[in-house]
Amino acid sequence: MKNIEQHYVRCFSPPSGAAVLAHLRDITINRAVSPDVSDGHLRWYSAQCALVRQIETIISHGRGDKK
């Protein structure tokens, strides 16, 4: 798994990769969801957030960050 973690670090560490990751965070995790959103949309939104968090976690592990 360490090898793929290093690929994530190399992919998302340069300025362009960091900008893409920030954009993904903005359109998922940092986005407010209406309280009247459908159950299906809420599940879809939750899955998107989980994917961005997973990417961030893999990058963190690849950098050797302690959490």
PLY file of the C-alpha trace (Angstrom):
ply
format ascii 1.0
element vertex 67
property float x
property float y
property float z
element edge 66
property int vertex1
property int vertex2
end_header
0.00 0.00 0.00
2.91 2.35 0.65
3.71 2.55 -3.07
0.24 3.81 -4.02
0.34 6.30 -1.14
3.51 7.79 -2.63
1.76 8.09 -6.00
-1.07 10.05 -4.33
1.47 12.35 -2.67
3.24 12.99 -5.97
-0.06 13.56 -7.76
-1.64 15.97 -5.29
1.41 17.78 -3.86
2.35 20.05 -6.78
0.41 23.33 -6.95
-1.93 22.03 -9.65
-2.70 18.84 -7.70
-3.25 20.79 -4.50
-5.62 23.11 -6.38
-7.60 20.13 -7.68
-7.82 18.63 -4.20
-8.96 21.98 -2.77
-11.60 22.21 -5.49
-12.84 18.68 -4.72
-13.06 19.62 -1.03
-14.98 22.82 -1.89
-17.58 21.03 -4.02
-18.07 18.23 -1.50
-17.04 18.59 2.15
-17.27 22.40 2.33
-20.64 22.53 0.58
-23.82 23.03 2.54
-26.69 20.64 1.85
-30.31 21.71 2.09
-32.27 20.12 4.94
-34.96 19.02 2.47
-32.56 17.07 0.25
-33.75 13.62 -0.80
-32.39 10.48 0.81
-30.83 9.39 -2.47
-29.09 12.72 -2.98
-27.84 12.71 0.61
-26.32 9.24 0.08
-24.69 10.40 -3.17
-23.31 13.51 -1.44
-22.03 11.45 1.49
-20.22 9.09 -0.87
-18.53 12.01 -2.62
-17.35 13.40 0.72
-16.08 9.98 1.75
-14.04 9.71 -1.44
-12.37 13.10 -0.88
-11.62 12.17 2.73
-10.14 8.87 1.57
-7.85 10.69 -0.87
-6.75 13.05 1.91
-6.11 10.13 4.26
-3.99 8.29 1.70
-1.96 11.46 1.07
-1.49 11.92 4.82
-0.25 8.33 5.21
2.06 8.75 2.23
3.62 11.81 3.86
4.06 9.94 7.11
1.74 12.24 9.04
0.73 11.00 12.47
-2.99 11.18 13.28
0 1
1 2
2 3
3 4
4 5
5 6
6 7
7 8
8 9
9 10
10 11
11 12
12 13
13 14
14 15
15 16
16 17
17 18
18 19
19 20
20 21
21 22
22 23
23 24
24 25
25 26
26 27
27 28
28 29
29 30
30 31
31 32
32 33
33 34
34 35
35 36
36 37
37 38
38 39
39 40
40 41
41 42
42 43
43 44
44 45
45 46
46 47
47 48
48 49
49 50
50 51
51 52
52 53
53 54
54 55
55 56
56 57
57 58
58 59
59 60
60 61
61 62
62 63
63 64
64 65
65 66
